[in-house]
Amino acid sequence: MLDLGKRAASGTFFYLVLWLAISLVSGLHHQHLQFMLINVGLFLVVAIVRAGIIHRLPLLLRARFKVARGCLIGVLLFNGLHWGVLTAISIHVKELKVNELAMLASACGIAGAGAGSLAINPLLRYLFPAAVLFPATVGLMLDFNVDHALISVLSCIYVIYVSTASRAVHNDYWNALTNRLLLEERARELEQLSITDALTKLHNRLFFDVRFDTEWKRACGQRQSIAILLIDLDHFKRINDSYGHAFGDLCLQNIARVAQEEIQRTGDIIARYGGEEFIVMLSNTDGTGALSIAQRTLEAVRGIKLFHHEQRIAVTCSIGVAAIVPTTPDQGYRLINNADEALYEAKRQGRDRLSLFRKDEPIVLKSVKKSDAVP
């Protein structure tokens, strides 16, 4: 409907201009000025209504689609029918025959042009040329003679021809539209695949790097804290060697699931960062808030129930936490390095724990076991 409105916009004032041109050239304004001005006013009113509908069409379609569609199609058909009736009057009324040839020729042109440009609508491609030429055909039959009978037959053949020819335009438009939508959908799927980790269904590192850079610069401008969690599955190589890679993949999928459940805010991001490593970005979050989320994640991972041949396999992870209020737009990698140092410290102290990087004490890292309280 929006495309139909764009196509119809070019003809909004066309009928008014054409009627004025024919009336002035044929001298109708001297012989029947009142008749000419009445139709000028009618064409003008309809053109203003048509322009208003087309201008507000997006809003009207969202509010009341069927009403908006009916109004647009109705005003287009009214323009065509109005011109057809004027053509019939010019043919049948003796005093207006001065316009007969011009009105007939223009009616054929309008019917053909309208059938082509409006052919994207299955209703208009048939009704519009009929609305223009049917009244003219009636006028020809009322003022019957051999010439008018021949023109009537030719008019009917012409309506059939333009309606049939418009089928190609109609089919080409809808095929092109369908193909475009399919391509857009495919492009979205490919884009999603390019930023999604196939195994865990989380975002991948490429997506994270782009979003983290944007969020870092935003936090730098607004002087807001930003936090990073690096989550690493403990003894992943041993799990793969002992229980197989399929079980290792299952562990990663479950960790991804429970970790994602703890990341509840829209602006926060979790992504698969490496083989058995996940990264979480927490916007507008300080160290205390990040530790709270990390502790919940640690507990959630401990609660994962995985079995191998009816034997429950304990799964744990280590988490490195770092938070900072950015001051330099291009130094985001330092925060990730800090989280990586904290993760290393958590592993060094025995794994299955989290560690917070302290900016004021870069060497001393604090680790928290399950039984410890979160500071």
C-alpha positions as CSV (number, residue, x, y, z in Angstrom):
1,M,0.0,0.0,0.0
2,L,2.9,2.4,0.7
3,D,4.3,1.6,-2.7
4,L,0.9,2.2,-4.3
5,G,0.7,5.5,-2.5
6,K,4.1,6.6,-4.0
7,R,3.0,5.5,-7.5
8,A,-0.3,7.4,-7.1
9,A,1.4,10.6,-5.8
10,S,2.6,11.7,-9.3
11,G,-0.9,11.8,-10.6
12,T,-2.5,13.8,-7.8
13,F,-3.0,17.0,-9.7
14,F,-2.6,15.5,-13.2
15,Y,-6.4,15.4,-13.9
16,L,-6.9,19.0,-12.9
17,V,-4.1,20.2,-15.1
18,L,-5.2,18.1,-18.1
19,W,-8.8,19.3,-17.7
20,L,-7.7,22.9,-17.7
21,A,-5.5,22.4,-20.7
22,I,-8.2,20.7,-22.8
23,S,-10.8,23.2,-21.7
24,L,-8.7,26.2,-22.6
25,V,-7.4,24.8,-25.9
26,S,-10.8,23.7,-27.1
27,G,-12.5,27.0,-26.0
28,L,-14.8,25.4,-23.5
29,H,-14.2,28.2,-21.0
30,H,-15.9,30.6,-23.5
31,Q,-18.9,28.4,-24.2
32,H,-19.5,26.6,-20.9
33,L,-17.5,28.4,-18.2
34,Q,-19.7,27.2,-15.3
35,F,-19.5,23.6,-16.4
36,M,-15.7,23.9,-16.7
37,L,-15.3,25.6,-13.3
38,I,-17.5,23.1,-11.5
39,N,-15.3,20.3,-12.7
40,V,-12.1,22.3,-11.9
41,G,-13.4,22.6,-8.3
42,L,-14.2,18.9,-8.1
43,F,-10.8,17.9,-9.5
44,L,-9.1,20.3,-7.0
45,V,-11.0,19.0,-4.0
46,V,-10.3,15.4,-4.9
47,A,-6.7,16.2,-5.5
48,I,-6.3,17.8,-2.1
49,V,-8.0,14.8,-0.4
50,R,-5.8,12.4,-2.4
51,A,-2.7,14.3,-1.5
52,G,-3.7,14.3,2.2
53,I,-4.4,10.5,2.2
54,I,-1.1,9.8,0.5
55,H,0.8,12.1,2.9
56,R,-0.7,10.5,6.0
57,L,-0.8,7.0,4.5
58,P,1.9,5.4,6.8
59,L,0.0,6.6,9.9
60,L,-3.4,5.7,8.6
61,L,-2.3,2.2,7.6
62,R,-0.9,1.6,11.1
63,A,-4.1,2.9,12.8
64,R,-6.8,1.4,10.5
65,F,-5.4,-0.5,7.7
66,K,-8.6,-1.5,5.9
67,V,-10.1,2.0,6.1
68,A,-6.9,3.5,4.8
69,R,-6.7,1.0,1.9
70,G,-10.3,1.6,1.0
71,C,-9.8,5.4,1.0
72,L,-6.8,5.3,-1.2
73,I,-8.3,2.8,-3.7
74,G,-11.6,4.7,-3.6
75,V,-10.0,8.1,-4.5
76,L,-8.0,6.6,-7.3
77,L,-11.1,5.0,-8.8
78,F,-13.1,8.1,-8.3
79,N,-10.5,10.1,-10.4
80,G,-10.7,7.6,-13.2
81,L,-14.5,7.4,-13.1
82,H,-14.8,11.1,-13.0
83,W,-12.7,11.4,-16.1
84,G,-14.7,8.6,-17.8
85,V,-18.0,10.4,-17.0
86,L,-16.7,13.7,-18.4
87,T,-15.6,11.8,-21.6
88,A,-19.1,10.3,-21.9
89,I,-20.7,13.7,-21.5
90,S,-18.4,15.2,-24.1
91,I,-19.5,12.5,-26.5
92,H,-23.2,12.5,-25.8
93,V,-23.9,16.2,-25.2
94,K,-23.9,18.1,-28.4
95,E,-22.8,21.4,-26.9
96,L,-19.6,19.7,-25.5
97,K,-18.6,17.7,-28.6
98,V,-15.8,20.2,-29.0
99,N,-13.9,18.1,-26.4
100,E,-14.9,14.7,-27.7
101,L,-11.6,13.8,-29.5
102,A,-9.3,15.2,-26.8
103,M,-11.3,13.5,-24.0
104,L,-11.4,10.1,-25.8
105,A,-7.6,10.2,-26.5
106,S,-6.8,11.3,-23.0
107,A,-9.1,8.6,-21.5
108,C,-7.2,5.9,-23.4
109,G,-3.9,7.3,-22.2
110,I,-5.1,7.6,-18.6
111,A,-6.5,4.0,-18.7
112,G,-3.2,2.6,-20.1
113,A,-0.9,4.6,-17.8
114,G,-3.0,3.9,-14.7
115,A,-3.3,0.1,-15.5
116,G,0.5,0.0,-15.7
117,S,1.5,2.2,-12.7
118,L,-1.3,0.8,-10.4
119,A,-0.9,-2.8,-11.5
120,I,0.8,-3.7,-8.3
121,N,-2.7,-3.7,-6.8
122,P,-4.8,-6.7,-8.0
123,L,-8.0,-4.7,-7.8
124,L,-6.9,-1.5,-9.5
125,R,-5.3,-3.3,-12.5
126,Y,-8.8,-4.3,-13.7
127,L,-11.1,-1.7,-12.2
128,F,-9.2,1.5,-13.0
129,P,-9.1,1.1,-16.8
130,A,-12.7,-0.1,-16.7
131,A,-13.7,3.0,-14.6
132,V,-12.1,5.3,-17.2
133,L,-13.4,3.7,-20.4
134,F,-16.7,2.1,-19.5
135,P,-18.5,5.4,-19.1
136,A,-17.0,6.6,-22.4
137,T,-18.2,3.4,-24.0
138,V,-21.7,4.0,-22.7
139,G,-21.6,7.5,-24.0
140,L,-20.5,6.2,-27.4
141,M,-23.4,3.7,-27.5
142,L,-25.9,6.4,-26.5
143,D,-24.8,8.6,-29.4
144,F,-24.8,5.6,-31.7
145,N,-23.3,5.6,-35.2
146,V,-20.9,3.5,-37.1
147,D,-17.9,5.4,-36.0
148,H,-18.9,5.3,-32.3
149,A,-19.8,1.6,-32.5
150,L,-16.3,0.9,-33.9
151,I,-14.7,3.0,-31.2
152,S,-16.8,1.2,-28.5
153,V,-15.6,-2.2,-29.7
154,L,-12.0,-0.9,-29.8
155,S,-12.4,0.6,-26.3
156,C,-13.5,-2.8,-24.9
157,I,-10.6,-4.5,-26.6
158,Y,-8.2,-1.9,-25.2
159,V,-9.5,-2.4,-21.7
160,I,-8.9,-6.2,-22.0
161,Y,-5.5,-5.6,-23.5
162,V,-4.2,-3.2,-20.8
163,S,-5.6,-5.4,-18.1
164,T,-3.9,-8.4,-19.5
165,A,-0.6,-6.5,-20.2
166,S,-0.6,-5.2,-16.7
167,R,-0.3,-8.8,-15.4
168,A,3.4,-8.8,-16.3
169,V,3.9,-5.6,-14.3
170,H,1.9,-7.1,-11.4
171,N,3.8,-10.4,-11.4
172,D,7.2,-8.8,-11.8
173,Y,6.5,-6.4,-8.9
174,W,5.4,-9.2,-6.5
175,N,8.2,-11.5,-7.5
176,A,10.7,-8.8,-7.0
177,L,9.2,-7.9,-3.6
178,T,9.2,-11.5,-2.5
179,N,12.8,-12.0,-3.6
180,R,13.8,-8.8,-1.8
181,L,12.2,-10.0,1.4
182,L,13.8,-13.4,1.1
183,L,17.2,-11.8,0.5
184,E,16.7,-9.5,3.5
185,E,15.7,-12.4,5.7
186,R,18.7,-14.4,4.4
187,A,21.0,-11.4,5.1
188,R,19.7,-11.2,8.6
189,E,20.2,-14.9,9.1
190,L,23.8,-14.6,7.8
191,E,24.5,-11.6,10.0
192,Q,23.2,-13.5,13.0
193,L,25.3,-16.5,12.1
194,S,28.4,-14.3,11.8
195,I,27.9,-12.9,15.3
196,T,26.7,-16.1,17.0
197,D,28.7,-19.0,18.4
198,A,27.3,-22.2,16.8
199,L,27.8,-24.4,19.8
200,T,26.5,-22.3,22.7
201,K,24.2,-19.9,20.7
202,L,25.8,-17.0,22.5
203,H,27.3,-14.0,20.7
204,N,30.8,-14.6,19.5
205,R,34.0,-12.6,20.1
206,L,33.5,-10.5,17.0
207,F,30.2,-9.2,18.2
208,F,31.6,-8.7,21.7
209,D,34.6,-6.7,20.5
210,V,32.3,-4.3,18.5
211,R,29.8,-3.8,21.3
212,F,32.4,-3.5,24.0
213,D,34.2,-0.7,22.1
214,T,31.0,1.2,21.7
215,E,30.0,0.7,25.4
216,W,33.5,1.6,26.6
217,K,33.4,5.0,24.7
218,R,29.9,5.6,26.0
219,A,30.9,4.9,29.6
220,C,34.0,7.1,29.1
221,G,31.8,10.0,27.9
222,Q,29.3,9.6,30.7
223,R,31.8,8.8,33.4
224,Q,30.0,5.5,34.3
225,S,31.6,2.3,35.6
226,I,31.9,-0.7,33.4
227,A,32.7,-4.2,34.5
228,I,34.1,-7.4,32.9
229,L,33.7,-11.0,34.0
230,L,35.9,-13.7,32.4
231,I,34.5,-17.2,33.1
232,D,36.6,-20.2,32.4
233,L,35.5,-23.8,32.7
234,D,37.8,-25.7,35.1
235,H,39.8,-28.7,33.9
236,F,38.2,-28.6,30.5
237,K,41.0,-30.6,28.8
238,R,40.6,-33.3,31.5
239,I,36.9,-33.4,30.9
240,N,37.4,-33.9,27.1
241,D,40.0,-36.5,27.6
242,S,38.0,-38.5,30.2
243,Y,34.5,-38.2,28.9
244,G,34.8,-37.3,25.3
245,H,34.4,-34.1,23.3
246,A,30.6,-34.5,23.1
247,F,30.4,-34.3,26.9
248,G,32.7,-31.4,26.9
249,D,30.4,-29.6,24.4
250,L,27.5,-30.3,26.7
251,C,29.4,-28.7,29.6
252,L,30.0,-25.6,27.6
253,Q,26.4,-25.4,26.5
254,N,25.1,-25.7,30.1
255,I,27.6,-23.1,31.4
256,A,26.5,-20.8,28.7
257,R,22.8,-21.3,29.6
258,V,23.2,-20.7,33.3
259,A,25.5,-17.8,32.9
260,Q,23.1,-16.1,30.4
261,E,20.3,-16.5,32.9
262,E,22.3,-14.4,35.4
263,I,22.7,-11.6,32.8
264,Q,19.3,-10.1,33.0
265,R,19.7,-6.5,31.9
266,T,19.3,-5.6,28.2
267,G,22.5,-3.6,27.9
268,D,24.7,-6.4,29.4
269,I,26.4,-8.9,27.0
270,I,27.7,-12.4,27.4
271,A,29.7,-14.0,24.6
272,R,31.9,-17.0,24.0
273,Y,35.4,-15.6,24.1
274,G,37.6,-18.6,23.5
275,G,37.5,-22.4,23.7
276,E,36.1,-22.8,27.2
277,E,36.1,-19.1,28.1
278,F,33.2,-16.8,28.3
279,I,33.2,-13.0,28.7
280,V,30.5,-10.8,30.3
281,M,30.3,-7.0,29.9
282,L,28.2,-5.2,32.6
283,S,27.4,-1.6,31.7
284,N,27.1,1.0,34.5
285,T,28.3,-1.6,37.1
286,D,31.0,-1.2,39.7
287,G,33.1,-3.9,41.3
288,T,30.6,-4.7,44.0
289,G,27.8,-5.2,41.6
290,A,30.0,-7.3,39.3
291,L,31.1,-9.5,42.2
292,S,27.5,-10.2,43.1
293,I,26.7,-11.4,39.6
294,A,29.9,-13.4,39.5
295,Q,29.1,-15.1,42.7
296,R,25.6,-16.0,41.5
297,T,27.1,-17.4,38.3
298,L,29.7,-19.4,40.2
299,E,26.9,-20.9,42.3
300,A,24.7,-21.6,39.2
301,V,27.6,-23.4,37.5
302,R,28.2,-25.5,40.6
303,G,24.5,-26.5,40.5
304,I,24.7,-27.9,37.0
305,K,23.7,-31.6,37.0
306,L,25.5,-33.6,34.3
307,F,25.8,-37.3,34.1
308,H,28.1,-39.6,32.2
309,H,26.9,-43.3,32.3
310,E,24.7,-42.5,35.4
311,Q,27.7,-40.9,37.2
312,R,27.3,-37.3,38.1
313,I,30.2,-35.2,36.9
314,A,30.9,-32.1,39.0
315,V,31.4,-29.0,36.8
316,T,33.0,-25.8,38.2
317,C,34.4,-22.6,36.8
318,S,36.7,-19.8,37.7
319,I,35.8,-16.2,37.3
320,G,38.0,-13.1,37.0
321,V,36.3,-9.8,37.7
322,A,37.4,-6.2,36.9
323,A,35.6,-2.9,36.9
324,I,36.7,0.7,36.2
325,V,35.4,4.1,35.3
326,P,36.9,4.7,31.8
327,T,38.8,7.9,31.2
328,T,40.5,7.2,27.9
329,P,38.4,6.2,24.9
330,D,40.9,3.7,23.4
331,Q,42.1,1.8,26.5
332,G,39.3,-0.7,26.8
333,Y,41.7,-3.6,26.4
334,R,43.2,-2.8,29.8
335,L,40.0,-3.7,31.6
336,I,39.9,-7.1,29.8
337,N,43.6,-7.6,30.8
338,N,42.7,-6.8,34.4
339,A,39.9,-9.4,34.3
340,D,42.3,-11.9,32.8
341,E,44.8,-11.3,35.6
342,A,42.1,-11.8,38.1
343,L,41.0,-15.1,36.4
344,Y,44.6,-16.3,36.5
345,E,44.8,-15.6,40.2
346,A,41.5,-17.5,40.8
347,K,43.0,-20.5,39.0
348,R,46.3,-20.2,40.8
349,Q,44.6,-20.3,44.1
350,G,42.7,-23.5,43.4
351,R,39.9,-22.8,40.8
352,D,36.2,-23.0,41.6
353,R,36.3,-19.4,42.9
354,L,36.3,-15.8,41.7
355,S,38.8,-13.1,42.0
356,L,38.5,-9.3,41.8
357,F,41.2,-7.2,40.4
358,R,42.1,-4.3,42.7
359,K,43.3,-1.1,40.9
360,D,44.9,0.3,44.0
361,E,46.6,-3.1,44.7
362,P,47.3,-4.5,41.2
363,I,49.4,-7.4,42.6
364,V,47.2,-8.5,45.5
365,L,44.0,-10.2,44.2
366,K,41.1,-11.2,46.3
367,S,39.6,-14.6,45.8
368,V,36.2,-15.7,47.1
369,K,35.3,-19.3,47.8
370,K,31.7,-20.6,48.0
371,S,31.7,-20.1,51.8
372,D,33.1,-16.6,51.7
373,A,30.9,-13.5,51.8
374,V,30.8,-11.2,48.8
375,P,32.3,-7.9,49.7
